[in-house]
Amino acid sequence: MKTDSLVGAESNGHAETEALPALDEPQVAPRVRRGFSRAQLIGFGLLLLMAALPIPFGDFGFFVGQYALVYAILGMSVVVVTGYAGLISLMPYSFAGVGAMTTGVAMASWGWPFWLAALLSAVATVPIAVLVGISSVRLKGLYLAIATLTFSNALGETLFKWDAFTGGQSGWATVRPAVGPVNFNSDIWFYVLCLGVVFALLIMIEGLRTSRIGRAMLAVRDNELEAQALGINVYKTKLTAFVIGGMVAGLGGAFLAALVQLVTPTGFQSPIAEATSILLVTLVAIGGMDRAIGAFFGAVSLVVQQQVFQGAEFFYAFVGIYAAAVLILFLMFRPGGLVQVGKIQVALIRHRPVLGLAIVFAIVAVNVGLAWLFVSLSS
Amino acid sequence: MSLLRTRDLTLRFGGIAALDEVDISVEENEIVGILGPNGAGKSTLFNTISGFLKPEHGRILFYEDQINHLLPYERVAAGIGRTFQHVRLFRNLTVYENLLVAQHRHLSSGAFAAMLRLPGWRKDEREAERRVEEILDVVNLRPWRDAHPSQLSYGTTRFLELAAVLSLQPKVLLLDEPASGIQQKEVEALGPMLKQVKEERGCSIVLIEHDMGLLLNTSERIYALDFGQVIAEGTPDEVVQNERVLESYLGRTRRDDLART
């Protein structure tokens, strides 16, 4: 609103200030990315808020928060593969498994420090991503989904049953990392660490979006023929998305290993691996597919819901039904997920503050009310 | 030396010959028209030249080099640009982003440079933005910079597609019915614009067009296709006088109409 008053009497509201530049306007210099835009500052603010969010809930808050953040990392792999490049891969959790197990074997068996193990975890996914990518990235839609599901199953039967890699039934014990005197062993510090990693990845994945390769991915997702006609190597672009997605998931797997501190292979075998992969795709669909921040929103909403209602026994089924209903509504009316809802709400609040805020309040009230109802009924 | 040449280009769909021993050649800095009724094989010819379809036999020569083995994006890199009969573009990207995508082959930074925001990525982005800002002014699309293609008129999306393909800096431009579905005023602007593109950029244009006025006034040479065969070749005047062309495409009754155009 401040900008409006600065423009002064000539301007009469948003329409003027946001008007498109006139045709005869002298050529604008290319935008130089220095300093931070308003959107970025709002992002910083939101993240600080997120950092403080678990505080009122104490240890439980940080425990749930860590899960949400690790799932946000895993979700960002889905953003690259499915959101950017439009490839429906149902094996992100298998890549997370490769990362988690690599971290396990490197730390427990070879005595590597966490940071080195995490780096190796990201790299270790590359050969598998290339192998899977070469053989199936040319498939379309449903067929690719089935192929990746099969690969997930196959990895569960081979790699995740190879005792030298998985540590057998007992798995690997991992230790949470330390940087000099700061030990991230406690839930609070590990939460802060994960927040930092998520933030760094947000910047990286958003950076990818505004780059030659990232735009090629968006183009391939929208229209493969036109992408080819504009000189894009569709196959290589898809493969790149698959490899980057695998690496992000592998890194997420390393943090998953540090989070649980004991990695066993059963979680990466059928059917848990497939179910968790589908969950990851779902949470990104809720959060917003084609924005890195969508993975964050989706992970927070879904993991918080899951963890909070873990003990809700009978009513957990209702939670599931509610979540499914919300997902279906999102896919039908808001394919852009929470990111899109947020954008629409912000625009609405700008033009009709009372109505906009009332809707936000209603959404929050319904959800908190339902949460309270489920929890109180089951205890 | 021809810029682009096809030799005995043949492609059958089932038993039907979409292309039957097609020989065409395009010289440098020339506008060539392709004339023919629906199903004559015009778009198939474009799809084969641009690598979207593989010919059964026959050769495609670009600067006298055979390019049959090149994939579509490699032919773009070689200098063959094309548009589609139905405008495609990227529906979920803005006009600006659509044009940025078209800068792909002029840039070089990789994915990791972008993720780590290295100087190479920064340099690339500035270069791409500078070029696109320039193009926006050239094609008068600046008012729609942040609009999505679905918000534009069909004619404007045609110009956007043309701008995107032109930013590939092709040596030869294959335009598949650029005037279809656009307003008469825009059709009239298209002819001079194509000639201007040819003059200023020194690029050849191959034009499939059903708008006879545009085709005859713009092309320097015309090939007439029917049933996948070249049935006539020559200047616009020669081709419209050709008996086979009149029979297959124009119909004898329209002969007098045409004489007036």
Interface residues (C-beta under 8 A of the other chain):
Chain A: L20 P21 L23 Q27 V28 P30 R31 V32 R33 I203 M204 I205 G207 L208 T210 S211 R212 I213 G214 R215 A216 L218 A219 R221 D222 N223 L225 E226 A227 Q228 A229 L230 G231 I232 N233 V234 T240 I244 D290
Chain B: S50 F52 L71 P72 Y73 V76 A77 G81 R82 T83 F84 R88 L89 F90 R91 N92 L93 E97 L100 V101 A102 Q103 H104 R105 L107 S108 S109 G110 A111 A113 A114 M115 L116 R117 W121 R122 D124 E125 R126 A128 E129 R130 E133 E134 D137 N140 R142 P143 W144 R145 D146 A164 V165 L168
